[in-house]
Amino acid sequence: IDNEGDGFFTYIKSFIQSEKNFFYIISCLKRKNVEVKEELNVFPVLAFPTNDLDLYADFRIGVRVSCTIKN
């Protein structure tokens, strides 16, 4: 959460291809809509693919908001 009360969320999708891990990481900012008070908007700030397990672990910190979803 930043100084203005906005929270960052990170979404991670993982794949295994040819016995190697592959991750797609999306960092988003959730902002309140000033025109419609009850509405929240989510904006992607940073999105990138990686196969670096250390980088994946750095983004995998915090509280899990949702469970694994099936495609």
C-alpha positions, 0 to 999 in steps of 0.5 A: 500500500502506498502513501495515498492508500492505493494497493499493488497486487501481483498476479502470477501465472506459471507454466511448465514447458519442456520440464522448465518453469515459466512464469508470467508476472503482472503487477497491478494498481487498484484505484478507486473510481472518483466518479463512481464511489463503489467502483474499483479499477485495476490497472496493469503497471508492469507485466513480463515473462521470466524463468528466473526462480529468484525473481519469481520468489521476490514477487511471490511475497505477501498475502495470497488473495485468491486460490489457484484457478483452472484454465 
